[in-house]
Amino acid sequence: MATRGGVSPLVIKRLPRYYRFLENLSKKNINRISSGELAIRMGLTASQIRQDLNCFGGFGQQGFGYNVEELKNSIAGILGLNKSRKTVLVGAGNLGRAIATHFDFGKFGFKIIGVFDKKESLAGQIINDMPVRHTVGLENFCRDNKPTAAILCIPENEAEEISELLINLGIKGFWNFSHYDIAINHKDIAVENVHLSDSIMTLSYNLNEIE
Amino acid sequence: MATRGGVSPLVIKRLPRYYRFLENLSKKNINRISSGELAIRMGLTASQIRQDLNCFGGFGQQGFGYNVEELKNSIAGILGLNKSRKTVLVGAGNLGRAIATHFDFGKFGFKIIGVFDKKESLAGQIINDMPVRHTVGLENFCRDNKPTAAILCIPENEAEEISELLINLGIKGFWNFSHYDIAINHKDIAVENVHLSDSIMTLSYNLNEIE
């Protein structure tokens, strides 16, 4: 497979969508699909799909289309979904709890090994078969268990201190639901921000325009 | 205030961030701020801030900066956060439940008036002081109560039918956590998609690159 250096962020952004579509095809027992058919389903053009997949070395055979299972597995590999990164969840309020129970993290290359919250009253509660631990134990836990990823479901004003601590303890990637901008001081860390409130405010704006 | 037609989507995308920053300032009892100070806090330039806000008629007074509370309230108005749109939540699984309990919808211009799920076993459970209703009652409920917004926390394969039904019943805006692309057939409807699984797959990809 070709090296991935220099692959456009736009192509990378489309990879999860390819993966989702291929997964749906696979569930429907569709074994083979042409770039033309895939294009129609995804609202793209066939040539865009061929170009995108060529960035990763190309798949499929002229005139035979793509083998769905093979392509799905290749994209899973490129996305790193076959990993099992030790992950800590910090913040076990409603959102943290929902994220922990709603998501099949294993499917996406992550494995939650510890759940933390600074609220004494949550300590010992069980989320996904794990006890909620007090944040004071986070440092020792990380030294002992060496997680490499973290999910932050904490308020913005707590996120700076916690993210600095976690980066010092070896965390390389954050799924960040707080509004704190981790990447601003850490260009070498992988950060995905989920700004739910920005999203609903944008919906509100757009509704306002048509109401 | 100037009309908003033709405001760049990039400016609109920044409005929720302005609102969040101003809200934080307001909480810290900071009453006045210059575009320069606000720029530093937001990682923007002062001239970009002035340009952005000029799209909406301009705020602040040369040499005096912005009145934080006034600007916050003006942006809230532009974003439509002062509305109280009747909203139905469809899908009361872990995610729907979390969204319903985690979010202060009132703050963002929405008011959940009904929660629906097709699972019989959830019917009657209480979420945010509201009983979960069976989806069979959705149509009558909408005719009686006339909601204008909906939150979809249902799987992709259920979202097409439900969204078509809701649009026919007068829903004008969706906060969409399913992967179904509502906008593809409905350009006149406001849709905000939250693709949580795409976000974590992107994190996985970026982690893979540095691991």
Interface residues (C-beta under 8 A of the other chain):
Chain A: R4 I12 K13 L15 P16 R17 Y19 R20 N24 G43 I78 L79 G80 L81 K83 R85 G93 N94 L95 R97 A98 I99 T101 H102 F103 F105 F108 G109 F110 T148 A149 E156 K172 G173 F174 W175 H179 D181 I184 D188 A190 V191 E192 V194 H195 L196 S197 D198 S199 I200 M201 T202 L203 S204 Y205 N206 L207 N208 E209 I210 E211
Chain B: R4 I12 K13 L15 P16 R17 Y19 R20 N24 G43 I78 L79 G80 L81 K83 R85 G93 N94 L95 R97 A98 I99 T101 H102 F103 F105 F108 G109 F110 T148 A149 E156 K172 G173 F174 W175 H179 D181 I184 D188 A190 V191 E192 V194 H195 L196 S197 D198 S199 I200 M201 T202 L203 S204 Y205 N206 L207 N208 E209 I210 E211
